[in-house]
Amino acid sequence: MSRARDVVEVVARALVDRADAVTVTEAEHHGTLVVEVHVPESGLGRLIGRQGRTATAIRTLAAATVDAEGLRVNVEFRDDHGRR
């Protein structure tokens, strides 16, 4: 597990109503760490925020976490059905 995944998971669980329903996975794809956050459909709006501001902040935190390691990170948000 990477530190970026840990940071994203802590923030996501703090923002949604049902923290136990949040699942965070990670994979590496062409040198970029891909962190996927799966939440119930009702919690997706809270993670994205108005005009995507919360999602942008979460992505910035993840990027700052792995920047010292020279990695790139992409954070994707999905609901129960796999939709973005």
C-alpha positions as CSV (number, residue, x, y, z in Angstrom):
1,M,0.0,0.0,0.0
2,S,1.2,3.4,-0.8
3,R,0.9,6.5,1.3
4,A,-1.2,8.2,-1.3
5,R,-3.8,5.4,-1.0
6,D,-3.8,5.7,2.7
7,V,-4.3,9.5,2.6
8,V,-7.1,9.2,0.0
9,E,-8.8,6.5,2.1
10,V,-8.7,8.5,5.4
11,V,-10.2,11.6,3.7
12,A,-12.8,9.7,1.8
13,R,-14.0,7.8,4.9
14,A,-14.2,11.1,6.8
15,L,-16.4,12.8,4.2
16,V,-19.1,10.1,3.5
17,D,-21.9,9.1,5.7
18,R,-21.1,5.3,5.6
19,A,-17.4,5.1,6.1
20,D,-17.5,1.3,6.2
21,A,-18.8,1.3,2.6
22,V,-15.7,3.0,1.2
23,T,-13.3,0.8,-0.7
24,V,-10.0,2.1,-2.0
25,T,-7.8,0.1,-4.4
26,E,-4.6,0.9,-6.1
27,A,-2.7,-0.3,-9.2
28,E,0.2,0.9,-11.3
29,H,-0.4,1.6,-14.9
30,H,2.4,2.9,-17.2
31,G,4.4,4.3,-14.3
32,T,1.4,6.1,-12.8
33,L,-0.2,5.0,-9.5
34,V,-4.0,4.7,-10.0
35,V,-6.1,5.0,-6.8
36,E,-9.7,4.1,-7.2
37,V,-12.3,5.2,-4.6
38,H,-15.5,3.2,-4.6
39,V,-18.3,4.7,-2.5
40,P,-22.1,4.3,-2.4
41,E,-23.9,6.4,-5.0
42,S,-25.2,8.7,-2.2
43,G,-21.6,9.5,-1.1
44,L,-20.2,10.3,-4.5
45,G,-21.4,13.8,-4.5
46,R,-19.8,14.6,-1.2
47,L,-16.4,13.3,-2.5
48,I,-16.7,15.3,-5.7
49,G,-18.0,18.5,-4.1
50,R,-19.2,21.7,-5.7
51,Q,-17.7,22.1,-9.1
52,G,-15.3,19.3,-8.3
53,R,-13.4,21.3,-5.6
54,T,-13.3,18.5,-3.1
55,A,-12.1,16.0,-5.7
56,T,-9.4,18.4,-6.8
57,A,-8.3,18.8,-3.2
58,I,-8.1,15.0,-2.6
59,R,-6.1,14.6,-5.9
60,T,-3.7,17.4,-4.8
61,L,-3.2,15.7,-1.4
62,A,-2.4,12.4,-3.1
63,A,0.0,14.0,-5.5
64,A,1.8,15.9,-2.7
65,T,2.2,12.6,-0.8
66,V,4.0,10.8,-3.6
67,D,5.8,13.7,-5.1
68,A,8.9,13.2,-3.0
69,E,9.1,9.6,-4.3
70,G,9.1,10.8,-7.9
71,L,5.8,9.1,-8.7
72,R,2.6,10.3,-10.4
73,V,-0.8,9.5,-9.1
74,N,-4.3,9.6,-10.6
75,V,-7.3,9.4,-8.3
76,E,-10.6,8.1,-9.7
77,F,-14.0,8.2,-8.0
78,R,-16.6,5.5,-8.7
79,D,-20.0,4.7,-7.3
80,D,-21.4,1.2,-6.4
81,H,-22.1,0.5,-10.1
82,G,-18.6,1.5,-11.3
83,R,-19.7,4.7,-12.8
84,R,-17.5,7.8,-12.6
